[in-house]
Each structure stands twice: as C-alpha cells, then as structure tokens.
C-alpha cells in the first residue's frame, strides 16, 4: 500500500477518485477551493455539493490549504476545472517537489494558450524543476465510480516507467488502468469528446433519433482523431478507452453535463442561463472555442466542432447548424 496521495480538486470526479483509491493508500488528502465545503466534508464525511450520497472513507481528509494537502504526498492528482488549472499549479508550486509523481485528470484545453492540461502543468512546474507527469482519462461518470461499478481507464505518459507505476498503484477491484505512451492523443480525446457531446445533446433536444446519433459519434471521432494526429498523437489511441470509449459514454449517458447543455440549447435556452444554473462545469463549452482556434492554427477542418462553436456563440440556431452540416460538399469517408 502506498503512503499518501494528494488530490487537487474536490468536485465530483476528484471526490470519486478519493473514494475508489482509498484502499490503495494509507492516507488521501483532498483539496477543495471552498473552505466551507472542505470543513463540511471533513466533519460530515460527504461532499454534499458535488457528489452527495457517498460517504468518504476514514483515511480521506479534506482541507482548503494546499500546503497541508501536499505535505508528504508521493503522488499528486490534478483534477481541478481546466480554467483554474494554471492558477492552482502556480499556487501549489512552493509545496511541489521533484520527487512527486503528478497525474493530470482534468479534461480540457487552456483558453488562449491552447495547451493540453499536462502541458499547462509542465509549463508551470518546469519553471522550477523537471517533473514526471502522467495523464488519467477514460469513460467515467463520477457517481458510477464512487458506487464501485467496474470502470476501465487509461494512464498515459511518455515516461513508460511512470505510467506502469501509476497503473500498478491505482488499479483495484473496481478500477482497471491500461498503460499508454500517447498523452497527446489521450488528452485531445478527453477534451474534444465534450464538444461532440454538446452536439449529441442538441440532436436529442431536437428529437432526432439513433441514426443521427450514430453518424454524429462516428464523424465526431473522425474529427477528434484528425486533430490528435496533427498534434503528434496516434490514431490507435482514439479507437480505445480515451477516445471512442469516452466519446460514446459522454454522448449517450444521462449523467453527461455537456450533453445536458446541448439538450437545453435545443430547447431554446440561452447558454448563459444554462451554465449559470449548473452546479458543475461543462468543460466542452470553453473547449469548443479553443479547439476551433487550434484547428485554424493547424489548417484543419473540424465541421462538427465549428458548428457547435457557432451555436454557442449565438451565430446559428441548432437546426441551421445541422442543415449546414448535411449540405456540405460531398466527399469520400
């Protein structure tokens, strides 16, 4: 059993990871940005905001002080929302050390820089010392992981020894990790699947059926693969858990926040109204714009992503966007 794990981010996924990994560590320290939530979780042993109904194991302690959370940790998981990743890593930097293993479990792209989340971490921490970083991703709904339902994910790093170490350390009776050496492909799959899930929700909200959804998932995967390969990833990665697996889950599952955004957009609600009414962040909203800019920079065509962006920006209605997709110039698959 490993000694101590630090998890930065006490949202639904961070809390679920603390629960499922508790048997693998002597102690887990879970950091929450909100001091009142951290105090409540430590006393009541439940995350009543982001993951109600699941008791925290006895060896999980929560707090809002990064120094206390990181003190003595051998492994650190970053699972904060993508928009806050840089700030959290910068704030945590005084307590990070070269001996720590860092696992990035945040799905998204950084607005402005268009960096993947592991690149954001390396950009911040690398200013002080070289760091070993792996990426954790795959088809996961936090509530199902916390319930102990069998789940398979990918742990990816160019440092294959690190990936193998995390794989061995994290895997247990209900969580199975597959090692992978393509963090670029894994992170692009993780980020872009949320964009396609918004489109899937739009289709559902418009009353469209299984034919449309199957076509959307298939062509969406083609877009994700096109971008990942252009950035140096491998197509094979996108046919696995971090690509197709996560895409299918997020496009079809009722627990998908991004799919919910799409459903509500199709009903005519404004994006601001939808986002402000949600407790948790739908990463696809910000990732869409970043993906469009990235595609433009790489001279790539991502028609579904571009149409989702036009809907989010209020430039097109959902029905107009679908019509434009269907009326595009014909081509070979």
N, C-alpha and C positions, 0 to 999 in steps of 0.2 A: 504493500500500500504506500502510495506517495504521501509526502508530508502535508504540503499546503498549496492550495490553489487560490488565486485571486481572480474574481470576475468583475470586470468594469462595465456596469450597466445592469440595472435591476428591472428591466422591462420583462415582458412575458418570456422571451427567449432566454435571457440571462438567468431568470428565476428557474425556468425549466432545466437549464443546464446544471444549476446548483443542485437541484433535486436529483437528477439522474446520475450525476457524477459524485454525489456524496459518499457512496460506498467505496469509491476508489481513492479517497483522500482522508487523511486524519482530520484536517480542518479545511473548510472553504470559507473565504471571506468575500462577501457580495457587496459591491459598492453601489449605492444609489445616489443620484444627484440631489434628490429632495431629502433634506434632513428629517423632516417629519415622517416621510414614508419609511426611511431606514429605521428610525426609532420604533415605529409601529410594527414593522416586520420583525424586529428583534424581540419585541415583547409578545406580540400576538402569534408569531410564527407563521404568518401568512401574508402574501402580497395581495392586499385587498383591492388594489387599483388595477394591476396589470395581469394577475393570474390568481383570482380568487378561487377558493375551494381546495387548495393544495397546501398541505402542511409542510413547512420547512424542516428537514432533518435536524437532529440535535447538533450535529457538527457544522452547521451552516450559520455563520454570524453575519449580520448586516450592519453597515455603517455608511457615513457620508464623508469620512475623512480618508483621502487617498493614501496618505502616509501609513495609517493604521492598516488599511486594506492590503497594501503591497508589502508591508514589513514581513520578511521571512518567506515570501512566496517563491517557489521554484518555477511555477508556470503561471502565466497571466493570460486570460482570455479577454479580448476587447469585443464587447457586444453592445456598444452604445449606438444610437442612431447615427447614420453617416454624416449628417450635417454637424454633429458635435464631435466627431472622431478626432480631428486635429486638435481642438481645444483640450479635450480630455487627455490625449497623449502629451501635449505640451505641459499641462498642469501636473501630470503624473511623472514627468521626466526626472525630477530630483530623486525619486524613490525607485526608479528603474535601474537595473544593473546588467552588465554583460552576461552574467550567469543565468539570467532568467530566459525561459522559453516563452515566446509570445505567439498566441494563436488569435488570428483575426476572424471573428464570426459575424461581422457586420456585412450586410449586403447592400451595395450601392456604389455610386461614383461621386467623387467630390466635385461640387459645382465650381466652375472657374478653372481649376487646375485639370479637371477630367481624370484625376488619378484614381486607381483602384484603392481599396481600403488598406491593403497591406503596403502599398506604395506610400500612402499617407503616413502610416506608422513608421516606415523606414525613413521617410523624409524628415520626420521629427526626431526620432531616436538616433538616426545615423549622424546627426549633427554632434552627438555626444560620444557614441561608441557604436561599433558594428553590432547588429542584433540578429538573432535567429528567429525567423518568422515563418509560421505555417498558416494555412487558411482552412477553416472548417465550414463546409457548406453541404447542402443536400435537401431532399424533400422532407421538411419538418414543420409541423404545426406544434407550437409550444404545449398546448393542452394535452395533445396525444403523447408527447414525450414525457410530460410530467405524470401522466396516468400509467406510464410503464408499458405502453404499447411498443412492439418491436419496430425499431427505426434503424435505417442504414444511411450513413452519410460519408462524405469524402474528407480526408485530411490531406492537404496538398502543400508541398514545398519543394523548391529546387534543392534544398538540403534533404536528401532522402533519408539520412540518418535521423534527422529531426522528425520527419513525417512518421517514420517507423516507431520512434519513441512515443510520440503522442498517440499513435494508433494503439499501441500496447497499453498505454496508461489509461486511456479513456474508454476503451471497449469493455462492455459488460453484458449481462444477460439480456438487456433490452436495447442497447445501443451498440451497433456494429459499425466500425470505421474501415473504410477502404483507402489505402495509400495511393497517392497520385503525385506526379512530378510536374504538373502543369498548373500552377496557381493562376496564371493569366486566364486560361480557359475556364477554370473553376469560378473565378471572380466575375468574369463577364457573363457567364451563365447565371450566376446568382443575382447580378444586378438587372440584366435585361429581361429575365423571366417576369419580373414585376411589371414591366411595361406591357408585355404581351397579356398579362393577367388583367390589366385595366381594359384592354381591348376585348378580352373574353367576357368581362363583366358587362361591357357595353352591348355585346351581342346578346347576352342573356336578358339584359334590361329591355332590349328591343323585341324580345320574343322570338329570336332566331333559334334554330334547332341544332341538332347534333352534327349535321353536315357542315354547317358554318363553323362550329367549334373545332371539329377535326381538321378542317382546312386551315383555320387560324393557328392552331398549335403546330401543325406541320410547317407552314410557311414562317411562322414566328421562330421556330427552331432554326430554319434556314438563315434567317436574319442574324440571330444570335451567333451562329457558327461562322457566318461571313465576317462579322466584326471581330470575334475572338481570334480567328486565323490571321486576319490582317494585323492584329496586335501581337502576334507571335505565339498564340495558343495552338492547340491541336484539335482537329475536328473530332477525333475519337473521344475526347473529354466530354464534348457536348452531347454525345449519344449515351452518356452514363448518368449517374445519380445527380450530379451537379448541373447537368444540362436538361436532358429530356425528363428525368425523374422529377426535378424541382418544378419544371415548367408545367407538367401535367397536373401536379398537386395544386399549384397556385392558380391555374386556370379553371380547375373543376371543383375545388374544395370550398365548402360554405364558410370555413374559417379564414379565408383569404381576404385580408384587408384591401389589397389592391383590386381584386375582383369586385369587392363591395363598392369601391369608388366608381368603377365602370358602370355597375348596375344603377347607381344613383345618378350618374351623369346622363344615362339614357332616359331616366325619368324626367330630366329637365332641371334638376337641382344644380345650383352653381357650385363650382369647385370650392370656393371659399366656405360656403355653407357646409359642404360635405366634410371637408378637412377639419373645420372648427368643431364639428360635432363628434369627432372620433377621439377616443382616449389614447390610442396608439398611432404611431406614424405609419402611413402607407408610403414606403420608400420609392415606389415607382413614380410618384408624382414629380419628385425632383430628379430622379434618374433619367426620365424621358428627355428632358431638355439637355442634360449632359450627354446622353447618347446621340442625340441629333447633332450636337456640336462636334462630337468625336467622329461621327460618320462623315460630316462635312470636311473635317480636317484630313481624314484618310481617303476622301473621294469615294465613299461607299454609298450605295443605295439601300436604305432601310425603310421601305414604303409603309409598313405597318407602324413602326415606331414614329415615323414622320407624321402620319395621320393622327396617331394618339396625341402627339405634341400639339397639332393644330386644334384638336378638340379641347385639350387642357388650357390652351392659350385663348380659347374662345373664337378662333378664326373660322371653324367649321362646326356644323352640327354633326352628331353621330351618324345620322342617315346619309348626309352628304359625303362624309369621310368614307363610308362603306361603298357608296356608289363610285367614288373616285378610284378606290382600290380595284373594284371589279372592271372598270373601264380603262385601266392601264393598258399599254401596248402589250399584245400577246407575245409570249416567249416560251422557250423550252424550259423544262423543270431543271 
